[in-house]
Amino acid sequence: MVMAIVGLQWGDEGKGKVVDLLSEGVDMVVRYQGGSNAGHTVVVGERKFVFHQLPSAALYPKDIVISGGVVLDLEGLFDEISELGSDLKASIHLDYRAHLIMPYHKLLDRLEEEKKGTLKVGTTQKGIGPAYVDKVARIGIRVSDLMDKDNFADKLSAVLDMKNAILSQVYKVKPFSFDEIYLKYLSYRDRISDIVDDATYLLLDAYNDGKEILFEGAQGALLDMSMGTYPYVTSSHPVVGGVGVEAGFPVNLIDRRIGVFKAYTTRVGEGPFPTEVEGSIEEFMRERGGEFGATTGRPRRCGWLDIPALKYAIMINGANELVVTKLDVLSGLSEIKVCVGYRVGGKVSDRFSTESAFLRGVVPEYVVLPGWSEDISRVRDFSRLPDAAKRYLGFLEDRLGVRISMVGVGPEREGILRL
């Protein structure tokens, strides 16, 4: 059995908890794209874990794979391993193709975002975008480069000359020291040399041996570099197709393509958001849902659920199973709105477009459903949900045309109901 778990909105859908739940019985868990800009939260008892680069299933003893599609902040990775226990390292397989986030990537991320002004996209300023830019420009430094100190010295010297010229001449800031970066990363090399692997062959060998594999994506489908709301997107492919592009694993071998979405919608940073609300409803959702970025701490923008956007995300992922999270956040609302189409120029369309100009010009067409007052955060059986909550889920399943297999009603591991 092979599973891929992806977000169907603009990230922050609660994928971490779903991965944590479904990974207990699998043999191998793979983080296949993105970087430390991710923030996947898992609550175990009184303790909260936030995963940035490790898969959310790292709490279980199993093979953990970081694929070549990830841009890796080594210092951050060491911190995560330390927090979870140093013995975890023995379970990690790091693909030699993974690109490294260097100190100049983080600084350039901040400086470039500041310089963009009204064109800024609201990055996490973790160096993700600049690292992917170098990857595409074919000047990125990979894990494999670090393994050969002479090759690493040559590549770092050449790249640093270019970056320092930009930093000193364009941004008028102090350039980086070659020796400081070189020696620091050589010490990092010594700490990862025993976990470097070829993840593509590792994964295919595991599949041929009949092992169960779970792929975990970061961010959400609407942030995909090609298929998302460009330019307000991430720099990788957080869709099911990204498993093939970023990890080299054939997507036709994925049995369960599980799409995760909140019972409402959120977005961090800039970009169009047709169903965004303001005022008391937004504050209600944000406070009850804890809608603050796990990585940045920034407050998330909140709004009603958007069916056209979800149907689009389901379509481009080929999702054959859905998980709804944070249903409990809506408890206490007398009515709940769901966007079922967009009014554009006097006509109503049920099709989503990634064009920012289109999304900023639409007027959402809403269906209003009755809410419920009961606190459902301690419900552990679907049959005990309020009738209005069941009707809400039934409405979503009918409109989306894909089975809802699980519903989240609370932050704990036990707070997911299987349908």
KOLRO-241298 format. One record per residue (C-alpha): residue number from 1; residue in three letters; x, y, z. Coordinates in steps of 0.2 Angstrom, whole numbers. Example, Ala and Ser with C-alpha at 12.3 -4.5 7.8 and 13.67 -1.06 7.14 Angstrom:
REM residues 2
seq: 1; type: ala; x: 62; y: -22; z: 39;
seq: 2; type: ser; x: 68; y: -5; z: 36;
This chain:
REM residues 419
seq: 1; type: met; x: 0; y: 0; z: 0;
seq: 2; type: val; x: 6; y: 17; z: -5;
seq: 3; type: met; x: -2; y: 33; z: 2;
seq: 4; type: ala; x: 1; y: 51; z: -2;
seq: 5; type: ile; x: -6; y: 65; z: 9;
seq: 6; type: val; x: -8; y: 82; z: 2;
seq: 7; type: gly; x: -16; y: 98; z: 7;
seq: 8; type: leu; x: -31; y: 104; z: -4;
seq: 9; type: gln; x: -30; y: 123; z: 1;
seq: 10; type: trp; x: -16; y: 135; z: 4;
seq: 11; type: gly; x: -7; y: 125; z: 17;
seq: 12; type: asp; x: -10; y: 123; z: 36;
seq: 13; type: glu; x: -24; y: 110; z: 33;
seq: 14; type: gly; x: -19; y: 99; z: 48;
seq: 15; type: lys; x: -9; y: 86; z: 37;
seq: 16; type: gly; x: 3; y: 83; z: 51;
seq: 17; type: lys; x: -10; y: 75; z: 62;
seq: 18; type: val; x: -17; y: 65; z: 48;
seq: 19; type: val; x: 1; y: 58; z: 44;
seq: 20; type: asp; x: 4; y: 54; z: 62;
seq: 21; type: leu; x: -12; y: 44; z: 63;
seq: 22; type: leu; x: -10; y: 35; z: 47;
seq: 23; type: ser; x: 9; y: 31; z: 48;
seq: 24; type: glu; x: 8; y: 20; z: 63;
seq: 25; type: gly; x: 6; y: 5; z: 53;
seq: 26; type: val; x: 17; y: 9; z: 38;
seq: 27; type: asp; x: 36; y: 5; z: 35;
seq: 28; type: met; x: 42; y: 21; z: 27;
seq: 29; type: val; x: 37; y: 39; z: 28;
seq: 30; type: val; x: 44; y: 51; z: 15;
seq: 31; type: arg; x: 45; y: 70; z: 15;
seq: 32; type: tyr; x: 45; y: 74; z: -3;
seq: 33; type: gln; x: 46; y: 93; z: -6;
seq: 34; type: gly; x: 47; y: 110; z: 2;
seq: 35; type: gly; x: 59; y: 114; z: 17;
seq: 36; type: ser; x: 59; y: 122; z: 34;
seq: 37; type: asn; x: 45; y: 134; z: 29;
seq: 38; type: ala; x: 33; y: 119; z: 33;
seq: 39; type: gly; x: 25; y: 118; z: 51;
seq: 40; type: his; x: 16; y: 102; z: 54;
seq: 41; type: thr; x: 9; y: 101; z: 71;
seq: 42; type: val; x: 6; y: 85; z: 81;
seq: 43; type: val; x: -1; y: 85; z: 99;
seq: 44; type: val; x: 3; y: 70; z: 110;
seq: 45; type: gly; x: -5; y: 71; z: 127;
seq: 46; type: glu; x: 1; y: 88; z: 135;
seq: 47; type: arg; x: 16; y: 89; z: 122;
seq: 48; type: lys; x: 15; y: 98; z: 105;
seq: 49; type: phe; x: 28; y: 94; z: 92;
seq: 50; type: val; x: 31; y: 105; z: 77;
seq: 51; type: phe; x: 39; y: 96; z: 62;
seq: 52; type: his; x: 48; y: 107; z: 49;
seq: 53; type: gln; x: 58; y: 96; z: 39;
seq: 54; type: leu; x: 56; y: 78; z: 46;
seq: 55; type: pro; x: 40; y: 69; z: 42;
seq: 56; type: ser; x: 26; y: 71; z: 55;
seq: 57; type: ala; x: 28; y: 52; z: 58;
seq: 58; type: ala; x: 45; y: 54; z: 65;
seq: 59; type: leu; x: 37; y: 50; z: 82;
seq: 60; type: tyr; x: 36; y: 32; z: 77;
seq: 61; type: pro; x: 51; y: 20; z: 75;
seq: 62; type: lys; x: 51; y: 18; z: 56;
seq: 63; type: asp; x: 62; y: 22; z: 40;
seq: 64; type: ile; x: 61; y: 41; z: 37;
seq: 65; type: val; x: 66; y: 48; z: 20;
seq: 66; type: ile; x: 70; y: 65; z: 15;
seq: 67; type: ser; x: 69; y: 66; z: -3;
seq: 68; type: gly; x: 79; y: 75; z: -16;
seq: 69; type: gly; x: 65; y: 87; z: -19;
seq: 70; type: val; x: 68; y: 95; z: -2;
seq: 71; type: val; x: 78; y: 110; z: 1;
seq: 72; type: leu; x: 87; y: 107; z: 17;
seq: 73; type: asp; x: 92; y: 118; z: 32;
seq: 74; type: leu; x: 104; y: 107; z: 40;
seq: 75; type: glu; x: 105; y: 117; z: 57;
seq: 76; type: gly; x: 87; y: 116; z: 58;
seq: 77; type: leu; x: 87; y: 97; z: 55;
seq: 78; type: phe; x: 99; y: 94; z: 69;
seq: 79; type: asp; x: 88; y: 104; z: 80;
seq: 80; type: glu; x: 73; y: 93; z: 76;
seq: 81; type: ile; x: 83; y: 77; z: 78;
seq: 82; type: ser; x: 89; y: 83; z: 95;
seq: 83; type: glu; x: 72; y: 88; z: 101;
seq: 84; type: leu; x: 65; y: 71; z: 96;
seq: 85; type: gly; x: 80; y: 61; z: 103;
seq: 86; type: ser; x: 97; y: 58; z: 95;
seq: 87; type: asp; x: 93; y: 39; z: 92;
seq: 88; type: leu; x: 81; y: 45; z: 78;
seq: 89; type: lys; x: 95; y: 48; z: 67;
seq: 90; type: ala; x: 98; y: 30; z: 64;
seq: 91; type: ser; x: 81; y: 29; z: 55;
seq: 92; type: ile; x: 84; y: 44; z: 43;
seq: 93; type: his; x: 89; y: 42; z: 25;
seq: 94; type: leu; x: 94; y: 58; z: 17;
seq: 95; type: asp; x: 94; y: 58; z: -2;
seq: 96; type: tyr; x: 110; y: 64; z: -10;
seq: 97; type: arg; x: 101; y: 75; z: -22;
seq: 98; type: ala; x: 93; y: 87; z: -9;
seq: 99; type: his; x: 99; y: 105; z: -11;
seq: 100; type: leu; x: 106; y: 114; z: 4;
seq: 101; type: ile; x: 99; y: 130; z: 11;
seq: 102; type: met; x: 114; y: 141; z: 14;
seq: 103; type: pro; x: 116; y: 157; z: 25;
seq: 104; type: tyr; x: 115; y: 168; z: 10;
seq: 105; type: his; x: 99; y: 161; z: 4;
seq: 106; type: lys; x: 90; y: 166; z: 21;
seq: 107; type: leu; x: 97; y: 184; z: 20;
seq: 108; type: leu; x: 93; y: 186; z: 1;
seq: 109; type: asp; x: 75; y: 180; z: 5;
seq: 110; type: arg; x: 73; y: 194; z: 18;
seq: 111; type: leu; x: 81; y: 207; z: 7;
seq: 112; type: glu; x: 72; y: 203; z: -9;
seq: 113; type: glu; x: 55; y: 202; z: 0;
seq: 114; type: glu; x: 58; y: 219; z: 7;
seq: 115; type: lys; x: 63; y: 226; z: -10;
seq: 116; type: lys; x: 48; y: 220; z: -19;
seq: 117; type: gly; x: 36; y: 231; z: -10;
seq: 118; type: thr; x: 18; y: 229; z: -16;
seq: 119; type: leu; x: 24; y: 214; z: -26;
seq: 120; type: lys; x: 29; y: 204; z: -11;
seq: 121; type: val; x: 22; y: 187; z: -9;
seq: 122; type: gly; x: 23; y: 184; z: 10;
seq: 123; type: thr; x: 37; y: 171; z: 11;
seq: 124; type: thr; x: 43; y: 164; z: 27;
seq: 125; type: gln; x: 60; y: 171; z: 24;
seq: 126; type: lys; x: 68; y: 154; z: 28;
seq: 127; type: gly; x: 78; y: 154; z: 12;
seq: 128; type: ile; x: 67; y: 142; z: 3;
seq: 129; type: gly; x: 63; y: 152; z: -13;
seq: 130; type: pro; x: 82; y: 158; z: -16;
seq: 131; type: ala; x: 87; y: 140; z: -13;
seq: 132; type: tyr; x: 75; y: 134; z: -27;
seq: 133; type: val; x: 81; y: 148; z: -38;
seq: 134; type: asp; x: 99; y: 142; z: -37;
seq: 135; type: lys; x: 92; y: 124; z: -41;
seq: 136; type: val; x: 84; y: 129; z: -57;
seq: 137; type: ala; x: 99; y: 140; z: -61;
seq: 138; type: arg; x: 110; y: 125; z: -59;
seq: 139; type: ile; x: 121; y: 133; z: -46;
seq: 140; type: gly; x: 113; y: 125; z: -31;
seq: 141; type: ile; x: 124; y: 115; z: -18;
seq: 142; type: arg; x: 118; y: 98; z: -15;
seq: 143; type: val; x: 121; y: 85; z: -1;
seq: 144; type: ser; x: 132; y: 76; z: -13;
seq: 145; type: asp; x: 143; y: 91; z: -16;
seq: 146; type: leu; x: 146; y: 92; z: 3;
seq: 147; type: met; x: 152; y: 75; z: 3;
seq: 148; type: asp; x: 168; y: 80; z: -7;
seq: 149; type: lys; x: 177; y: 94; z: 2;
seq: 150; type: asp; x: 187; y: 99; z: -13;
seq: 151; type: asn; x: 172; y: 100; z: -24;
seq: 152; type: phe; x: 162; y: 109; z: -11;
seq: 153; type: ala; x: 176; y: 122; z: -9;
seq: 154; type: asp; x: 175; y: 125; z: -28;
seq: 155; type: lys; x: 157; y: 126; z: -29;
seq: 156; type: leu; x: 155; y: 137; z: -14;
seq: 157; type: ser; x: 168; y: 149; z: -19;
seq: 158; type: ala; x: 160; y: 152; z: -36;
seq: 159; type: val; x: 143; y: 154; z: -30;
seq: 160; type: leu; x: 148; y: 165; z: -15;
seq: 161; type: asp; x: 157; y: 177; z: -27;
seq: 162; type: met; x: 140; y: 179; z: -36;
seq: 163; type: lys; x: 130; y: 181; z: -20;
seq: 164; type: asn; x: 142; y: 193; z: -11;
seq: 165; type: ala; x: 142; y: 204; z: -27;
seq: 166; type: ile; x: 123; y: 205; z: -26;
seq: 167; type: leu; x: 124; y: 208; z: -7;
seq: 168; type: ser; x: 137; y: 222; z: -7;
seq: 169; type: gln; x: 133; y: 231; z: -23;
seq: 170; type: val; x: 114; y: 230; z: -24;
seq: 171; type: tyr; x: 109; y: 228; z: -5;
seq: 172; type: lys; x: 124; y: 237; z: 2;
seq: 173; type: val; x: 126; y: 224; z: 16;
seq: 174; type: lys; x: 141; y: 215; z: 22;
seq: 175; type: pro; x: 147; y: 200; z: 12;
seq: 176; type: phe; x: 149; y: 182; z: 19;
seq: 177; type: ser; x: 165; y: 175; z: 23;
seq: 178; type: phe; x: 170; y: 159; z: 13;
seq: 179; type: asp; x: 180; y: 152; z: 27;
seq: 180; type: glu; x: 166; y: 153; z: 40;
seq: 181; type: ile; x: 153; y: 145; z: 29;
seq: 182; type: tyr; x: 165; y: 132; z: 22;
seq: 183; type: leu; x: 171; y: 126; z: 39;
seq: 184; type: lys; x: 154; y: 126; z: 47;
seq: 185; type: tyr; x: 147; y: 115; z: 33;
seq: 186; type: leu; x: 161; y: 103; z: 33;
seq: 187; type: ser; x: 156; y: 100; z: 52;
seq: 188; type: tyr; x: 139; y: 97; z: 46;
seq: 189; type: arg; x: 145; y: 85; z: 33;
seq: 190; type: asp; x: 153; y: 74; z: 47;
seq: 191; type: arg; x: 136; y: 74; z: 55;
seq: 192; type: ile; x: 126; y: 68; z: 40;
seq: 193; type: ser; x: 138; y: 57; z: 31;
seq: 194; type: asp; x: 131; y: 41; z: 38;
seq: 195; type: ile; x: 113; y: 44; z: 33;
seq: 196; type: val; x: 116; y: 50; z: 15;
seq: 197; type: asp; x: 107; y: 38; z: 3;
seq: 198; type: asp; x: 99; y: 36; z: -15;
seq: 199; type: ala; x: 81; y: 38; z: -10;
seq: 200; type: thr; x: 73; y: 34; z: -27;
seq: 201; type: tyr; x: 81; y: 16; z: -27;
seq: 202; type: leu; x: 77; y: 15; z: -8;
seq: 203; type: leu; x: 59; y: 18; z: -11;
seq: 204; type: leu; x: 57; y: 7; z: -26;
seq: 205; type: asp; x: 66; y: -7; z: -17;
seq: 206; type: ala; x: 54; y: -5; z: -3;
seq: 207; type: tyr; x: 39; y: -5; z: -14;
seq: 208; type: asn; x: 45; y: -21; z: -23;
seq: 209; type: asp; x: 48; y: -29; z: -6;
seq: 210; type: gly; x: 29; y: -26; z: -2;
seq: 211; type: lys; x: 32; y: -12; z: 11;
seq: 212; type: glu; x: 20; y: 1; z: 15;
seq: 213; type: ile; x: 25; y: 19; z: 11;
seq: 214; type: leu; x: 17; y: 36; z: 15;
seq: 215; type: phe; x: 22; y: 52; z: 6;
seq: 216; type: glu; x: 19; y: 68; z: 15;
seq: 217; type: gly; x: 18; y: 84; z: 6;
seq: 218; type: ala; x: 21; y: 102; z: 14;
seq: 219; type: gln; x: 10; y: 117; z: 10;
seq: 220; type: gly; x: -5; y: 115; z: -1;
seq: 221; type: ala; x: -11; y: 112; z: -19;
seq: 222; type: leu; x: -16; y: 130; z: -21;
seq: 223; type: leu; x: 2; y: 135; z: -18;
seq: 224; type: asp; x: 10; y: 123; z: -31;
seq: 225; type: met; x: 23; y: 132; z: -42;
seq: 226; type: ser; x: 14; y: 128; z: -58;
seq: 227; type: met; x: -4; y: 124; z: -53;
seq: 228; type: gly; x: -6; y: 137; z: -39;
seq: 229; type: thr; x: -11; y: 155; z: -37;
seq: 230; type: tyr; x: 4; y: 161; z: -45;
seq: 231; type: pro; x: 14; y: 172; z: -41;
seq: 232; type: tyr; x: 8; y: 169; z: -23;
seq: 233; type: val; x: 14; y: 151; z: -22;
seq: 234; type: thr; x: 28; y: 141; z: -15;
seq: 235; type: ser; x: 44; y: 136; z: -25;
seq: 236; type: ser; x: 40; y: 117; z: -26;
seq: 237; type: his; x: 26; y: 105; z: -30;
seq: 238; type: pro; x: 15; y: 100; z: -15;
seq: 239; type: val; x: 3; y: 90; z: -26;
seq: 240; type: val; x: 3; y: 71; z: -29;
seq: 241; type: gly; x: 12; y: 74; z: -45;
seq: 242; type: gly; x: 26; y: 81; z: -35;
seq: 243; type: val; x: 30; y: 63; z: -28;
seq: 244; type: gly; x: 36; y: 59; z: -45;
seq: 245; type: val; x: 45; y: 75; z: -49;
seq: 246; type: glu; x: 53; y: 78; z: -32;
seq: 247; type: ala; x: 56; y: 60; z: -25;
seq: 248; type: gly; x: 57; y: 50; z: -42;
seq: 249; type: phe; x: 43; y: 38; z: -37;
seq: 250; type: pro; x: 30; y: 33; z: -50;
seq: 251; type: val; x: 14; y: 41; z: -46;
seq: 252; type: asn; x: 4; y: 27; z: -54;
seq: 253; type: leu; x: 9; y: 16; z: -39;
seq: 254; type: ile; x: 1; y: 27; z: -27;
seq: 255; type: asp; x: -15; y: 18; z: -21;
seq: 256; type: arg; x: -23; y: 31; z: -8;
seq: 257; type: arg; x: -22; y: 49; z: -13;
seq: 258; type: ile; x: -28; y: 58; z: 2;
seq: 259; type: gly; x: -33; y: 76; z: 1;
seq: 260; type: val; x: -34; y: 86; z: 18;
seq: 261; type: phe; x: -44; y: 102; z: 20;
seq: 262; type: lys; x: -51; y: 112; z: 35;
seq: 263; type: ala; x: -69; y: 114; z: 38;
seq: 264; type: tyr; x: -66; y: 132; z: 33;
seq: 265; type: thr; x: -52; y: 141; z: 24;
seq: 266; type: thr; x: -36; y: 150; z: 29;
seq: 267; type: arg; x: -22; y: 158; z: 20;
seq: 268; type: val; x: -5; y: 165; z: 26;
seq: 269; type: gly; x: 3; y: 180; z: 17;
seq: 270; type: glu; x: -2; y: 189; z: 1;
seq: 271; type: gly; x: -13; y: 183; z: -13;
seq: 272; type: pro; x: -31; y: 182; z: -18;
seq: 273; type: phe; x: -44; y: 174; z: -6;
seq: 274; type: pro; x: -62; y: 175; z: -12;
seq: 275; type: thr; x: -71; y: 169; z: 3;
seq: 276; type: glu; x: -60; y: 179; z: 16;
seq: 277; type: val; x: -71; y: 187; z: 30;
seq: 278; type: glu; x: -67; y: 201; z: 42;
seq: 279; type: gly; x: -73; y: 206; z: 59;
seq: 280; type: ser; x: -80; y: 195; z: 72;
seq: 281; type: ile; x: -82; y: 179; z: 61;
seq: 282; type: glu; x: -63; y: 180; z: 56;
seq: 283; type: glu; x: -58; y: 183; z: 74;
seq: 284; type: phe; x: -70; y: 168; z: 80;
seq: 285; type: met; x: -61; y: 156; z: 68;
seq: 286; type: arg; x: -44; y: 163; z: 71;
seq: 287; type: glu; x: -45; y: 162; z: 90;
seq: 288; type: arg; x: -54; y: 145; z: 91;
seq: 289; type: gly; x: -44; y: 137; z: 77;
seq: 290; type: gly; x: -27; y: 144; z: 84;
seq: 291; type: glu; x: -24; y: 151; z: 67;
seq: 292; type: phe; x: -6; y: 157; z: 69;
seq: 293; type: gly; x: 8; y: 150; z: 58;
seq: 294; type: ala; x: 18; y: 136; z: 66;
seq: 295; type: thr; x: 33; y: 142; z: 57;
seq: 296; type: thr; x: 31; y: 161; z: 57;
seq: 297; type: gly; x: 18; y: 165; z: 71;
seq: 298; type: arg; x: 9; y: 176; z: 58;
seq: 299; type: pro; x: -10; y: 177; z: 60;
seq: 300; type: arg; x: -19; y: 167; z: 46;
seq: 301; type: arg; x: -32; y: 175; z: 36;
seq: 302; type: cys; x: -49; y: 166; z: 38;
seq: 303; type: gly; x: -64; y: 163; z: 28;
seq: 304; type: trp; x: -78; y: 151; z: 23;
seq: 305; type: leu; x: -75; y: 135; z: 13;
seq: 306; type: asp; x: -73; y: 137; z: -5;
seq: 307; type: ile; x: -80; y: 122; z: -15;
seq: 308; type: pro; x: -74; y: 128; z: -33;
seq: 309; type: ala; x: -56; y: 129; z: -26;
seq: 310; type: leu; x: -58; y: 112; z: -17;
seq: 311; type: lys; x: -64; y: 104; z: -33;
seq: 312; type: tyr; x: -50; y: 111; z: -43;
seq: 313; type: ala; x: -37; y: 104; z: -30;
seq: 314; type: ile; x: -46; y: 87; z: -30;
seq: 315; type: met; x: -45; y: 87; z: -49;
seq: 316; type: ile; x: -26; y: 91; z: -51;
seq: 317; type: asn; x: -22; y: 78; z: -37;
seq: 318; type: gly; x: -33; y: 64; z: -42;
seq: 319; type: ala; x: -38; y: 63; z: -24;
seq: 320; type: asn; x: -49; y: 48; z: -20;
seq: 321; type: glu; x: -51; y: 51; z: -2;
seq: 322; type: leu; x: -54; y: 66; z: 9;
seq: 323; type: val; x: -51; y: 71; z: 27;
seq: 324; type: val; x: -59; y: 86; z: 35;
seq: 325; type: thr; x: -50; y: 94; z: 49;
seq: 326; type: lys; x: -55; y: 107; z: 63;
seq: 327; type: leu; x: -74; y: 104; z: 62;
seq: 328; type: asp; x: -75; y: 109; z: 80;
seq: 329; type: val; x: -69; y: 126; z: 76;
seq: 330; type: leu; x: -86; y: 130; z: 68;
seq: 331; type: ser; x: -96; y: 125; z: 84;
seq: 332; type: gly; x: -105; y: 140; z: 91;
seq: 333; type: leu; x: -110; y: 148; z: 74;
seq: 334; type: ser; x: -128; y: 149; z: 71;
seq: 335; type: glu; x: -126; y: 148; z: 52;
seq: 336; type: ile; x: -111; y: 142; z: 41;
seq: 337; type: lys; x: -108; y: 148; z: 23;
seq: 338; type: val; x: -101; y: 138; z: 9;
seq: 339; type: cys; x: -96; y: 145; z: -7;
seq: 340; type: val; x: -103; y: 135; z: -21;
seq: 341; type: gly; x: -98; y: 146; z: -36;
seq: 342; type: tyr; x: -92; y: 163; z: -42;
seq: 343; type: arg; x: -102; y: 177; z: -49;
seq: 344; type: val; x: -92; y: 185; z: -63;
seq: 345; type: gly; x: -100; y: 199; z: -75;
seq: 346; type: gly; x: -117; y: 194; z: -71;
seq: 347; type: lys; x: -114; y: 175; z: -73;
seq: 348; type: val; x: -111; y: 162; z: -60;
seq: 349; type: ser; x: -96; y: 149; z: -63;
seq: 350; type: asp; x: -92; y: 134; z: -53;
seq: 351; type: arg; x: -74; y: 134; z: -60;
seq: 352; type: phe; x: -59; y: 140; z: -50;
seq: 353; type: ser; x: -45; y: 149; z: -59;
seq: 354; type: thr; x: -27; y: 152; z: -52;
seq: 355; type: glu; x: -27; y: 170; z: -60;
seq: 356; type: ser; x: -26; y: 183; z: -47;
seq: 357; type: ala; x: -35; y: 196; z: -57;
seq: 358; type: phe; x: -50; y: 183; z: -59;
seq: 359; type: leu; x: -50; y: 178; z: -41;
seq: 360; type: arg; x: -50; y: 196; z: -35;
seq: 361; type: gly; x: -64; y: 201; z: -46;
seq: 362; type: val; x: -77; y: 187; z: -41;
seq: 363; type: val; x: -91; y: 188; z: -29;
seq: 364; type: pro; x: -94; y: 172; z: -20;
seq: 365; type: glu; x: -111; y: 163; z: -22;
seq: 366; type: tyr; x: -115; y: 156; z: -5;
seq: 367; type: val; x: -126; y: 142; z: 2;
seq: 368; type: val; x: -131; y: 145; z: 20;
seq: 369; type: leu; x: -132; y: 130; z: 31;
seq: 370; type: pro; x: -137; y: 129; z: 49;
seq: 371; type: gly; x: -124; y: 128; z: 63;
seq: 372; type: trp; x: -123; y: 120; z: 79;
seq: 373; type: ser; x: -120; y: 125; z: 97;
seq: 374; type: glu; x: -113; y: 109; z: 105;
seq: 375; type: asp; x: -94; y: 107; z: 109;
seq: 376; type: ile; x: -89; y: 92; z: 98;
seq: 377; type: ser; x: -70; y: 92; z: 103;
seq: 378; type: arg; x: -73; y: 77; z: 114;
seq: 379; type: val; x: -84; y: 67; z: 103;
seq: 380; type: arg; x: -76; y: 51; z: 98;
seq: 381; type: asp; x: -90; y: 43; z: 88;
seq: 382; type: phe; x: -97; y: 50; z: 72;
seq: 383; type: ser; x: -114; y: 45; z: 77;
seq: 384; type: arg; x: -113; y: 57; z: 92;
seq: 385; type: leu; x: -110; y: 72; z: 81;
seq: 386; type: pro; x: -124; y: 85; z: 81;
seq: 387; type: asp; x: -136; y: 83; z: 66;
seq: 388; type: ala; x: -131; y: 100; z: 59;
seq: 389; type: ala; x: -113; y: 94; z: 59;
seq: 390; type: lys; x: -117; y: 78; z: 50;
seq: 391; type: arg; x: -128; y: 88; z: 37;
seq: 392; type: tyr; x: -113; y: 99; z: 34;
seq: 393; type: leu; x: -101; y: 85; z: 31;
seq: 394; type: gly; x: -114; y: 76; z: 20;
seq: 395; type: phe; x: -117; y: 92; z: 10;
seq: 396; type: leu; x: -98; y: 94; z: 7;
seq: 397; type: glu; x: -96; y: 76; z: 2;
seq: 398; type: asp; x: -111; y: 77; z: -10;
seq: 399; type: arg; x: -104; y: 93; z: -18;
seq: 400; type: leu; x: -86; y: 87; z: -20;
seq: 401; type: gly; x: -90; y: 70; z: -26;
seq: 402; type: val; x: -76; y: 61; z: -16;
seq: 403; type: arg; x: -78; y: 50; z: 0;
seq: 404; type: ile; x: -74; y: 59; z: 17;
seq: 405; type: ser; x: -65; y: 45; z: 27;
seq: 406; type: met; x: -60; y: 55; z: 42;
seq: 407; type: val; x: -65; y: 71; z: 52;
seq: 408; type: gly; x: -55; y: 80; z: 64;
seq: 409; type: val; x: -64; y: 87; z: 79;
seq: 410; type: gly; x: -50; y: 91; z: 91;
seq: 411; type: pro; x: -31; y: 94; z: 91;
seq: 412; type: glu; x: -26; y: 77; z: 100;
seq: 413; type: arg; x: -22; y: 61; z: 91;
seq: 414; type: glu; x: -39; y: 54; z: 97;
seq: 415; type: gly; x: -48; y: 69; z: 89;
seq: 416; type: ile; x: -50; y: 61; z: 72;
seq: 417; type: leu; x: -66; y: 51; z: 68;
seq: 418; type: arg; x: -65; y: 38; z: 55;
seq: 419; type: leu; x: -81; y: 37; z: 45;
